[in-house]
Amino acid sequence: MVMSDWRPGSWQEKPATQQPVYPDQTAVARVIEELSRLPPLVTSWEIEGLKKLLGRAARGEHFLLQGGDCAESFDECDSSALAAKLKILLQMSLVLIYGGRKGVVRVGRLAGQYAKPRSTDHETRDGVTLPSYRGDLVNRSGFTPAERTPDPMLLLRGYERAALTLNFTRALAEGGFADLHHPEYWDLSFVKDRTLADDYQRIVNSLRESLEFMEAVSGQRFSEFRRVDFYTSHEGLSLIYEQAQTRTVPRRTGWYNLSTHMPWIGMRTAQLEGAHVEYFRGILNPMGIKVGPAMTPEWLLELLSVLDPNDEPGRIVVIHRMGAGGVEAKLPPLIEAVKRAGRTVLWCSDPMHGNTETAANGYKTRRFDNILSELEQAFDVHARMGSILGGVHFEMTGDNVTECIGGASGVVEADLQRAYRTRVDPRLNYEQALEMAMRIARRLRAR
């Protein structure tokens, strides 16, 4: 896909939303120039490998598991937090493999999810108005003029934190952290719900016994079971950051965003004549398109025409987020339009964003039952329409936070203040995420 009318900076000629206003443009230019010279974070062959896997998931041969923090924090770039995130993703994928009897494509909201869209450009507290917090890539969460002023040096720090994150998670994923020969890596001793823990342990034991049987029959140890493929994703929100890591590579034609394997575009920035669509149309990465209740069939088809003119398998992941009360009405017209147009997309359910509410005690939260309801309805709608729901997208953490209500762990509204750590949106905790994977696995197995 070569576009003679596109270049990495052509988005600057279009209306750009959700972009911070930097007071020192000379400093911005210096930072972007430095970022453009630094080594890429991912490679083109990794990106093409992921695209092939996503194409298989669109056909129902694999299943996409995408998950991680709503917004990464520079402060949480430490070994224990990263290991916990990778561990829950690996454990969830193991459950899904067992239930679905197919490969799982693991994509983390990781190593770049440092910027967040905001509803308003400014925030007012006690009569003081300052720029909104847009994530650690842009400014800081503290409410002072110095902390809220967009700082281009944070772009460099974001790149460095992403590189550290990628280096450590790759070492874990390729160095035996996922090895079924070592049951101590899969410990669930702190999970409160024993039924959940016991069900999970049975899955691990069954898979390990199967592996040992295969090795006994073949007379050799399967080293490939020691490592897993793991990919990264983030919302491609800060266009100057994305542009700085957009490169051509030897022996390939076209441009790649080498800051991540799979960037996605949100509803707030999906205007057809906008800067984000202009940027995304020119890169060769697979990409997600978030679609909510306001997305129309006509709008979606126009986006697909612009972003994927050649209808390339694995190119587009449509991530729908309708809310538990909107799936039945809003999702079928989109599926029908895509089918009628003969388009190939990977449908993925994000049951998190449409189910956000404010609890009586003022905390932003989500209810486990509503998340599960949207997910189950999505499976039903796709099955009824002869389509394939080929993936799920969760905001979650490997820690024992109390941000979402419900699930087997029994979090109630009064618990929210106990371990509410997110800076933006509430996440499923370790136990809730694993329970969600168990529910999906049962559904996949039944299907």
Secondary structure by P-SEA (a helix, b strand, c coil): ccccccccccccccccccbbbbccaaaaaaaaaaaaaccccccaaaaaaaaaaaaaaaaccbbbbbccccccccccccaaaaaaaaaaaaaaaaaaaaaacbbbbbbbccccccbbbbcccccccccccccccccccccccccccccccccaaaaaaaaaaaaaaaaaaaaaaacccccccccccccccccccaaaaaaaaaaaaaaaaaaaaaaaaaccccccccbbbbbbbccccaaaaaaaaccccccccccccccccbbbbcccccccccaaaaaaaccccbbbbbbcccccaaaaaaaaaaaccccccccccbbbbccccccccccaaaaaaaaaabbbbbbbbccccccccccccccccccaaaaaaaaaaaaaaaaaacccccbbbbbcccccccccccccccccccccccccccccbbbbcaaaaaaaaaaaaaaaaac
